[in-house]
Structures are given as C-alpha cells and as structure tokens.
Amino acid sequence: MQAVALVTEAGRTVASVANEMGVHENTMYKWVTAANKRGGNAFPGKGNHQPLSTEEQLRRRITELEKENDFLKKVSAYFAKNRP
C-alpha cells in the first residue's frame, strides 16, 4: 500500500517507484489498479484472501478433475498393455 501511495498520492511515476521497490513496472501497475478498484481490500494479507467466485471455483474443480481423469487413463492403459 505504501508503494501505491507513492504513485497515487505523492504523484511519483510508476516506473520510478517500481525501480525503487525492485519490482517490475507491470506489477506496480497491477497494484495501483487493484488499489483503485478495491481500496483497502486490495491487499488482504495472509489468511484474508478474496473469496473465489462460484464460477472460478467450478473452473478450478473442472481442471482438477481433468487432471485426475488423464492420470487414470494413463494408468489403465499401462495395466492393460502389461496384462499377461
């Protein structure tokens, strides 16, 4: 939040603050954008993450299930070919 404040309140450039903080400019731009959208809730810290939307939860679950399915296909193909 201090780095974002240097840009938004002190009027410094994103490039100068990013360079001073040792982060990439794109990261600094993302931080400023997040702070503008969510204010004090932009950086919740450990244990206070923003809750995932239902859609995001479902997408993650689909990805997890697809990985499990691929693994099971590989295992069943392995055992099918090594059958006496």
N, C-alpha and C positions, 0 to 999 in steps of 0.2 A: 504494500500500500504506500510505503514511503517513496518508492521509485515512481509509482504512478502519480503521486502528489507532486513530485518534481516536474513532471510533464504538464499535468493539468492545472496545478495551482501556481507553480513558480515560473511557468512559461518556458521551460527549457525544451530543447528538441529531443525527440525520441532517440535519435542517433547518439547525442551526447550522453544521455542518461544510460542508454544501453551499453555504451562503451565504458562508462564509469563503473557500472554494476557488473560488467563482464558477461553480459547476456547478448544474444543475437537481437538485432532490431525487430525481427518478426515476433519474437517472444514478447518484447516490450509493447509492440502494437497490440498483441492479443491481450496483454494485461490491462492496457488502457481501455480497450473495447469492453472487456469483461467488467471493469470497474464502472464504466459508463452505463452498461446495461443493468447490472445487479447491485451497484453501490457497495455497501459494506458487506454484503453476502457474496461478493465475487470470489473471495479467497477464504473459504470456511475453515481451513486448517484440518489437522488430524481429527478423525472421528466425526467430523461435521460436514461430510460431503453432500453435495446437492443430490437429492433423490433422483433416481433414473425414472424417465417416463415409462409408461407401460409399454409403449412401442419399443423403446430401447431395451427394456428387459426381455421382451419377446425376441428381438433380433439376436441378443446375446445367447438366449436359450436355444434358438434355432442353430446358431453357429456351433454351440457345444454339442448338440445332438447330431449335427452333420459330421463332426469330428469323430464322435463315438461310432456312428454308422460306418464311416470309412474304415476305422480300425477293425470293426467286426467283420467287414467284408474281406479285409486282408487276412485276418486270422482264419476265417472259414476257408478261403482259397488255399492257404498254406496247408491246413489239415486235410483238405480234400485231395490235394496233389500228393501228399505223403502217406496216403492210405495204402495198405498192402493189398 
